[in-house]
Amino acid sequence: AIVNFTMEFLNIVTGWPGSAHDSRMFKSSMVCGQFEEGEVSGILLGDSGYACHHFLMTPLLNPQTRADFNYNSNLK
């Protein structure tokens, strides 16, 4: 599911059998394609299970600098 800053659902993907990983479902979703093609604008925030893209910000797994820690903190 994708929600906005007011927790309003913008997109929900269902129908995947068993236990599919979130990033796999997202990568094959219409929304991902729309972001990749530049059809929609904005930034999505994801957890560390997602690959970082120009439209999808994910936390740094091993923050080293104060800037890294600030980046991770601001994603929360």
Jmol script that loads the backbone (N, CA, C; Angstrom):
load data "model"
ATOM      1  N   ALA A   1       0.842  -1.181   0.000  1.00  0.00           N
ATOM      2  CA  ALA A   1       0.000   0.000   0.000  1.00  0.00           C
ATOM      3  C   ALA A   1       0.882   1.237   0.000  1.00  0.00           C
ATOM      4  N   ILE A   2       0.382   2.282  -0.630  1.00  0.00           N
ATOM      5  CA  ILE A   2       1.050   3.578  -0.618  1.00  0.00           C
ATOM      6  C   ILE A   2       0.090   4.560   0.032  1.00  0.00           C
ATOM      7  N   VAL A   3       0.594   5.276   1.039  1.00  0.00           N
ATOM      8  CA  VAL A   3      -0.219   6.284   1.721  1.00  0.00           C
ATOM      9  C   VAL A   3       0.492   7.627   1.648  1.00  0.00           C
ATOM     10  N   ASN A   4      -0.288   8.705   1.742  1.00  0.00           N
ATOM     11  CA  ASN A   4       0.322  10.032   1.735  1.00  0.00           C
ATOM     12  C   ASN A   4       0.566  10.500   3.163  1.00  0.00           C
ATOM     13  N   PHE A   5       0.974  11.739   3.315  1.00  0.00           N
ATOM     14  CA  PHE A   5       1.339  12.250   4.639  1.00  0.00           C
ATOM     15  C   PHE A   5       0.161  12.364   5.595  1.00  0.00           C
ATOM     16  N   THR A   6      -1.069  12.296   5.084  1.00  0.00           N
ATOM     17  CA  THR A   6      -2.250  12.313   5.960  1.00  0.00           C
ATOM     18  C   THR A   6      -2.801  10.908   6.182  1.00  0.00           C
ATOM     19  N   MET A   7      -2.015   9.906   5.778  1.00  0.00           N
ATOM     20  CA  MET A   7      -2.363   8.489   5.926  1.00  0.00           C
ATOM     21  C   MET A   7      -3.563   8.081   5.058  1.00  0.00           C
ATOM     22  N   GLU A   8      -3.767   8.792   3.956  1.00  0.00           N
ATOM     23  CA  GLU A   8      -4.803   8.451   2.989  1.00  0.00           C
ATOM     24  C   GLU A   8      -4.197   7.442   2.005  1.00  0.00           C
ATOM     25  N   PHE A   9      -4.890   6.334   1.780  1.00  0.00           N
ATOM     26  CA  PHE A   9      -4.402   5.328   0.847  1.00  0.00           C
ATOM     27  C   PHE A   9      -4.465   5.861  -0.580  1.00  0.00           C
ATOM     28  N   LEU A  10      -3.329   5.777  -1.282  1.00  0.00           N
ATOM     29  CA  LEU A  10      -3.254   6.215  -2.666  1.00  0.00           C
ATOM     30  C   LEU A  10      -3.234   5.035  -3.634  1.00  0.00           C
ATOM     31  N   ASN A  11      -2.722   3.899  -3.166  1.00  0.00           N
ATOM     32  CA  ASN A  11      -2.630   2.722  -4.017  1.00  0.00           C
ATOM     33  C   ASN A  11      -2.519   1.490  -3.135  1.00  0.00           C
ATOM     34  N   ILE A  12      -3.207   0.418  -3.535  1.00  0.00           N
ATOM     35  CA  ILE A  12      -3.133  -0.856  -2.827  1.00  0.00           C
ATOM     36  C   ILE A  12      -2.979  -1.954  -3.877  1.00  0.00           C
ATOM     37  N   VAL A  13      -2.028  -2.841  -3.663  1.00  0.00           N
ATOM     38  CA  VAL A  13      -1.816  -3.984  -4.552  1.00  0.00           C
ATOM     39  C   VAL A  13      -2.156  -5.247  -3.779  1.00  0.00           C
ATOM     40  N   THR A  14      -3.021  -6.066  -4.337  1.00  0.00           N
ATOM     41  CA  THR A  14      -3.395  -7.330  -3.709  1.00  0.00           C
ATOM     42  C   THR A  14      -3.264  -8.450  -4.735  1.00  0.00           C
ATOM     43  N   GLY A  15      -3.454  -9.668  -4.281  1.00  0.00           N
ATOM     44  CA  GLY A  15      -3.511 -10.795  -5.202  1.00  0.00           C
ATOM     45  C   GLY A  15      -2.233 -11.591  -5.344  1.00  0.00           C
ATOM     46  N   TRP A  16      -1.183 -11.218  -4.603  1.00  0.00           N
ATOM     47  CA  TRP A  16       0.044 -11.991  -4.688  1.00  0.00           C
ATOM     48  C   TRP A  16      -0.087 -13.221  -3.794  1.00  0.00           C
ATOM     49  N   PRO A  17       0.134 -14.419  -4.348  1.00  0.00           N
ATOM     50  CA  PRO A  17       0.006 -15.634  -3.537  1.00  0.00           C
ATOM     51  C   PRO A  17       1.180 -15.805  -2.577  1.00  0.00           C
ATOM     52  N   GLY A  18       0.893 -16.398  -1.458  1.00  0.00           N
ATOM     53  CA  GLY A  18       1.961 -16.736  -0.506  1.00  0.00           C
ATOM     54  C   GLY A  18       2.623 -15.517   0.080  1.00  0.00           C
ATOM     55  N   SER A  19       3.923 -15.612   0.263  1.00  0.00           N
ATOM     56  CA  SER A  19       4.646 -14.517   0.889  1.00  0.00           C
ATOM     57  C   SER A  19       5.620 -13.908  -0.105  1.00  0.00           C
ATOM     58  N   ALA A  20       5.139 -12.972  -0.883  1.00  0.00           N
ATOM     59  CA  ALA A  20       5.984 -12.242  -1.834  1.00  0.00           C
ATOM     60  C   ALA A  20       6.591 -11.033  -1.126  1.00  0.00           C
ATOM     61  N   HIS A  21       7.814 -10.699  -1.460  1.00  0.00           N
ATOM     62  CA  HIS A  21       8.483  -9.562  -0.834  1.00  0.00           C
ATOM     63  C   HIS A  21       7.892  -8.254  -1.349  1.00  0.00           C
ATOM     64  N   ASP A  22       7.781  -7.286  -0.466  1.00  0.00           N
ATOM     65  CA  ASP A  22       7.202  -5.988  -0.820  1.00  0.00           C
ATOM     66  C   ASP A  22       7.888  -5.353  -2.023  1.00  0.00           C
ATOM     67  N   SER A  23       9.211  -5.414  -2.062  1.00  0.00           N
ATOM     68  CA  SER A  23       9.933  -4.760  -3.154  1.00  0.00           C
ATOM     69  C   SER A  23       9.646  -5.436  -4.495  1.00  0.00           C
ATOM     70  N   ARG A  24       9.428  -6.730  -4.481  1.00  0.00           N
ATOM     71  CA  ARG A  24       9.084  -7.440  -5.722  1.00  0.00           C
ATOM     72  C   ARG A  24       7.707  -7.004  -6.216  1.00  0.00           C
ATOM     73  N   MET A  25       6.770  -6.892  -5.298  1.00  0.00           N
ATOM     74  CA  MET A  25       5.428  -6.444  -5.673  1.00  0.00           C
ATOM     75  C   MET A  25       5.478  -5.011  -6.197  1.00  0.00           C
ATOM     76  N   PHE A  26       6.249  -4.154  -5.524  1.00  0.00           N
ATOM     77  CA  PHE A  26       6.338  -2.765  -5.959  1.00  0.00           C
ATOM     78  C   PHE A  26       6.976  -2.671  -7.337  1.00  0.00           C
ATOM     79  N   LYS A  27       8.078  -3.386  -7.552  1.00  0.00           N
ATOM     80  CA  LYS A  27       8.798  -3.316  -8.830  1.00  0.00           C
ATOM     81  C   LYS A  27       7.898  -3.705  -9.999  1.00  0.00           C
ATOM     82  N   SER A  28       6.950  -4.600  -9.778  1.00  0.00           N
ATOM     83  CA  SER A  28       6.074  -5.026 -10.865  1.00  0.00           C
ATOM     84  C   SER A  28       4.745  -4.259 -10.881  1.00  0.00           C
ATOM     85  N   SER A  29       4.626  -3.258 -10.010  1.00  0.00           N
ATOM     86  CA  SER A  29       3.362  -2.518  -9.935  1.00  0.00           C
ATOM     87  C   SER A  29       3.266  -1.422 -10.993  1.00  0.00           C
ATOM     88  N   MET A  30       2.043  -1.025 -11.261  1.00  0.00           N
ATOM     89  CA  MET A  30       1.786   0.056 -12.196  1.00  0.00           C
ATOM     90  C   MET A  30       2.385   1.368 -11.672  1.00  0.00           C
ATOM     91  N   VAL A  31       2.311   1.579 -10.368  1.00  0.00           N
ATOM     92  CA  VAL A  31       2.828   2.814  -9.768  1.00  0.00           C
ATOM     93  C   VAL A  31       4.333   2.939  -9.997  1.00  0.00           C
ATOM     94  N   CYS A  32       5.073   1.861  -9.821  1.00  0.00           N
ATOM     95  CA  CYS A  32       6.516   1.891 -10.049  1.00  0.00           C
ATOM     96  C   CYS A  32       6.802   2.275 -11.492  1.00  0.00           C
ATOM     97  N   GLY A  33       6.096   1.670 -12.421  1.00  0.00           N
ATOM     98  CA  GLY A  33       6.257   2.003 -13.834  1.00  0.00           C
ATOM     99  C   GLY A  33       5.956   3.463 -14.115  1.00  0.00           C
ATOM    100  N   GLN A  34       4.927   3.983 -13.473  1.00  0.00           N
ATOM    101  CA  GLN A  34       4.573   5.393 -13.666  1.00  0.00           C
ATOM    102  C   GLN A  34       5.674   6.314 -13.151  1.00  0.00           C
ATOM    103  N   PHE A  35       6.263   5.988 -12.013  1.00  0.00           N
ATOM    104  CA  PHE A  35       7.375   6.784 -11.498  1.00  0.00           C
ATOM    105  C   PHE A  35       8.587   6.671 -12.425  1.00  0.00           C
ATOM    106  N   GLU A  36       8.907   5.459 -12.879  1.00  0.00           N
ATOM    107  CA  GLU A  36      10.068   5.259 -13.754  1.00  0.00           C
ATOM    108  C   GLU A  36       9.921   6.011 -15.065  1.00  0.00           C
ATOM    109  N   GLU A  37       8.711   6.092 -15.590  1.00  0.00           N
ATOM    110  CA  GLU A  37       8.459   6.779 -16.856  1.00  0.00           C
ATOM    111  C   GLU A  37       8.238   8.280 -16.688  1.00  0.00           C
ATOM    112  N   GLY A  38       8.240   8.762 -15.443  1.00  0.00           N
ATOM    113  CA  GLY A  38       8.039  10.179 -15.189  1.00  0.00           C
ATOM    114  C   GLY A  38       6.601  10.629 -15.338  1.00  0.00           C
ATOM    115  N   GLU A  39       5.669   9.685 -15.308  1.00  0.00           N
ATOM    116  CA  GLU A  39       4.248  10.010 -15.449  1.00  0.00           C
ATOM    117  C   GLU A  39       3.672  10.605 -14.167  1.00  0.00           C
ATOM    118  N   VAL A  40       4.283  10.313 -13.043  1.00  0.00           N
ATOM    119  CA  VAL A  40       3.876  10.892 -11.762  1.00  0.00           C
ATOM    120  C   VAL A  40       5.108  11.495 -11.109  1.00  0.00           C
ATOM    121  N   SER A  41       4.898  12.494 -10.293  1.00  0.00           N
ATOM    122  CA  SER A  41       6.030  13.131  -9.612  1.00  0.00           C
ATOM    123  C   SER A  41       5.880  12.949  -8.113  1.00  0.00           C
ATOM    124  N   GLY A  42       6.952  13.185  -7.427  1.00  0.00           N
ATOM    125  CA  GLY A  42       6.947  13.056  -5.986  1.00  0.00           C
ATOM    126  C   GLY A  42       8.042  12.120  -5.537  1.00  0.00           C
ATOM    127  N   ILE A  43       8.076  11.886  -4.253  1.00  0.00           N
ATOM    128  CA  ILE A  43       9.076  11.009  -3.651  1.00  0.00           C
ATOM    129  C   ILE A  43       8.358  10.042  -2.733  1.00  0.00           C
ATOM    130  N   LEU A  44       8.714   8.787  -2.848  1.00  0.00           N
ATOM    131  CA  LEU A  44       8.204   7.762  -1.936  1.00  0.00           C
ATOM    132  C   LEU A  44       9.268   7.464  -0.887  1.00  0.00           C
ATOM    133  N   LEU A  45       8.829   7.118   0.299  1.00  0.00           N
ATOM    134  CA  LEU A  45       9.737   6.688   1.355  1.00  0.00           C
ATOM    135  C   LEU A  45       9.530   5.205   1.583  1.00  0.00           C
ATOM    136  N   GLY A  46      10.607   4.446   1.559  1.00  0.00           N
ATOM    137  CA  GLY A  46      10.513   3.008   1.762  1.00  0.00           C
ATOM    138  C   GLY A  46      11.474   2.553   2.837  1.00  0.00           C
ATOM    139  N   ASP A  47      11.312   1.307   3.258  1.00  0.00           N
ATOM    140  CA  ASP A  47      12.249   0.771   4.242  1.00  0.00           C
ATOM    141  C   ASP A  47      13.470   0.200   3.527  1.00  0.00           C
ATOM    142  N   SER A  48      14.378  -0.358   4.296  1.00  0.00           N
ATOM    143  CA  SER A  48      15.650  -0.821   3.727  1.00  0.00           C
ATOM    144  C   SER A  48      15.510  -2.038   2.821  1.00  0.00           C
ATOM    145  N   GLY A  49      14.322  -2.615   2.734  1.00  0.00           N
ATOM    146  CA  GLY A  49      14.102  -3.743   1.839  1.00  0.00           C
ATOM    147  C   GLY A  49      13.934  -3.337   0.381  1.00  0.00           C
ATOM    148  N   TYR A  50      13.826  -2.039   0.136  1.00  0.00           N
ATOM    149  CA  TYR A  50      13.637  -1.534  -1.221  1.00  0.00           C
ATOM    150  C   TYR A  50      14.943  -0.981  -1.767  1.00  0.00           C
ATOM    151  N   ALA A  51      15.114  -1.099  -3.082  1.00  0.00           N
ATOM    152  CA  ALA A  51      16.268  -0.480  -3.735  1.00  0.00           C
ATOM    153  C   ALA A  51      16.013   1.024  -3.829  1.00  0.00           C
ATOM    154  N   CYS A  52      17.070   1.809  -3.673  1.00  0.00           N
ATOM    155  CA  CYS A  52      16.944   3.260  -3.747  1.00  0.00           C
ATOM    156  C   CYS A  52      16.842   3.675  -5.219  1.00  0.00           C
ATOM    157  N   HIS A  53      15.904   4.544  -5.537  1.00  0.00           N
ATOM    158  CA  HIS A  53      15.715   5.110  -6.874  1.00  0.00           C
ATOM    159  C   HIS A  53      15.609   6.618  -6.724  1.00  0.00           C
ATOM    160  N   HIS A  54      15.585   7.327  -7.845  1.00  0.00           N
ATOM    161  CA  HIS A  54      15.451   8.782  -7.763  1.00  0.00           C
ATOM    162  C   HIS A  54      14.090   9.187  -7.203  1.00  0.00           C
ATOM    163  N   PHE A  55      13.127   8.285  -7.194  1.00  0.00           N
ATOM    164  CA  PHE A  55      11.795   8.566  -6.666  1.00  0.00           C
ATOM    165  C   PHE A  55      11.490   7.795  -5.383  1.00  0.00           C
ATOM    166  N   LEU A  56      12.439   6.991  -4.908  1.00  0.00           N
ATOM    167  CA  LEU A  56      12.221   6.158  -3.723  1.00  0.00           C
ATOM    168  C   LEU A  56      13.419   6.282  -2.782  1.00  0.00           C
ATOM    169  N   MET A  57      13.196   6.944  -1.659  1.00  0.00           N
ATOM    170  CA  MET A  57      14.265   7.135  -0.682  1.00  0.00           C
ATOM    171  C   MET A  57      14.181   6.038   0.375  1.00  0.00           C
ATOM    172  N   THR A  58      15.327   5.446   0.662  1.00  0.00           N
ATOM    173  CA  THR A  58      15.405   4.384   1.666  1.00  0.00           C
ATOM    174  C   THR A  58      16.509   4.727   2.671  1.00  0.00           C
ATOM    175  N   PRO A  59      16.419   4.190   3.881  1.00  0.00           N
ATOM    176  CA  PRO A  59      17.451   4.510   4.877  1.00  0.00           C
ATOM    177  C   PRO A  59      18.797   3.874   4.537  1.00  0.00           C
ATOM    178  N   LEU A  60      19.843   4.509   5.010  1.00  0.00           N
ATOM    179  CA  LEU A  60      21.190   3.952   4.873  1.00  0.00           C
ATOM    180  C   LEU A  60      21.359   2.848   5.912  1.00  0.00           C
ATOM    181  N   LEU A  61      21.871   1.706   5.480  1.00  0.00           N
ATOM    182  CA  LEU A  61      22.011   0.575   6.401  1.00  0.00           C
ATOM    183  C   LEU A  61      23.124   0.756   7.411  1.00  0.00           C
ATOM    184  N   ASN A  62      24.204   1.390   7.009  1.00  0.00           N
ATOM    185  CA  ASN A  62      25.351   1.584   7.901  1.00  0.00           C
ATOM    186  C   ASN A  62      25.757   3.054   7.920  1.00  0.00           C
ATOM    187  N   PRO A  63      24.969   3.898   8.557  1.00  0.00           N
ATOM    188  CA  PRO A  63      25.325   5.319   8.573  1.00  0.00           C
ATOM    189  C   PRO A  63      26.666   5.534   9.273  1.00  0.00           C
ATOM    190  N   GLN A  64      27.493   6.390   8.680  1.00  0.00           N
ATOM    191  CA  GLN A  64      28.835   6.640   9.218  1.00  0.00           C
ATOM    192  C   GLN A  64      29.011   8.076   9.692  1.00  0.00           C
ATOM    193  N   THR A  65      28.439   9.005   8.968  1.00  0.00           N
ATOM    194  CA  THR A  65      28.653  10.418   9.277  1.00  0.00           C
ATOM    195  C   THR A  65      27.411  11.017   9.934  1.00  0.00           C
ATOM    196  N   ARG A  66      27.576  12.206  10.465  1.00  0.00           N
ATOM    197  CA  ARG A  66      26.448  12.921  11.055  1.00  0.00           C
ATOM    198  C   ARG A  66      25.374  13.152   9.984  1.00  0.00           C
ATOM    199  N   ALA A  67      25.799  13.440   8.754  1.00  0.00           N
ATOM    200  CA  ALA A  67      24.850  13.648   7.652  1.00  0.00           C
ATOM    201  C   ALA A  67      24.059  12.364   7.378  1.00  0.00           C
ATOM    202  N   ASP A  68      24.728  11.201   7.431  1.00  0.00           N
ATOM    203  CA  ASP A  68      24.047   9.924   7.241  1.00  0.00           C
ATOM    204  C   ASP A  68      22.974   9.708   8.320  1.00  0.00           C
ATOM    205  N   PHE A  69      23.369   9.978   9.575  1.00  0.00           N
ATOM    206  CA  PHE A  69      22.416   9.808  10.682  1.00  0.00           C
ATOM    207  C   PHE A  69      21.250  10.790  10.557  1.00  0.00           C
ATOM    208  N   ASN A  70      21.540  12.022  10.148  1.00  0.00           N
ATOM    209  CA  ASN A  70      20.482  13.010   9.950  1.00  0.00           C
ATOM    210  C   ASN A  70      19.538  12.580   8.830  1.00  0.00           C
ATOM    211  N   TYR A  71      20.089  12.062   7.744  1.00  0.00           N
ATOM    212  CA  TYR A  71      19.271  11.563   6.637  1.00  0.00           C
ATOM    213  C   TYR A  71      18.318  10.487   7.128  1.00  0.00           C
ATOM    214  N   ASN A  72      18.845   9.480   7.822  1.00  0.00           N
ATOM    215  CA  ASN A  72      18.001   8.394   8.341  1.00  0.00           C
ATOM    216  C   ASN A  72      16.947   8.928   9.309  1.00  0.00           C
ATOM    217  N   SER A  73      17.351   9.838  10.155  1.00  0.00           N
ATOM    218  CA  SER A  73      16.418  10.411  11.129  1.00  0.00           C
ATOM    219  C   SER A  73      15.279  11.159  10.428  1.00  0.00           C
ATOM    220  N   ASN A  74      15.615  11.884   9.381  1.00  0.00           N
ATOM    221  CA  ASN A  74      14.591  12.648   8.660  1.00  0.00           C
ATOM    222  C   ASN A  74      13.646  11.779   7.853  1.00  0.00           C
ATOM    223  N   LEU A  75      14.033  10.563   7.547  1.00  0.00           N
ATOM    224  CA  LEU A  75      13.127   9.647   6.844  1.00  0.00           C
ATOM    225  C   LEU A  75      12.036   9.115   7.756  1.00  0.00           C
ATOM    226  N   LYS A  76      12.271   9.166   9.055  1.00  0.00           N
ATOM    227  CA  LYS A  76      11.306   8.605  10.011  1.00  0.00           C
ATOM    228  C   LYS A  76      10.066   9.422  10.052  1.00  0.00           C
TER     229      LYS A  76
END
end "model"
wireframe off; spacefill off
backbone 0.3
color backbone group
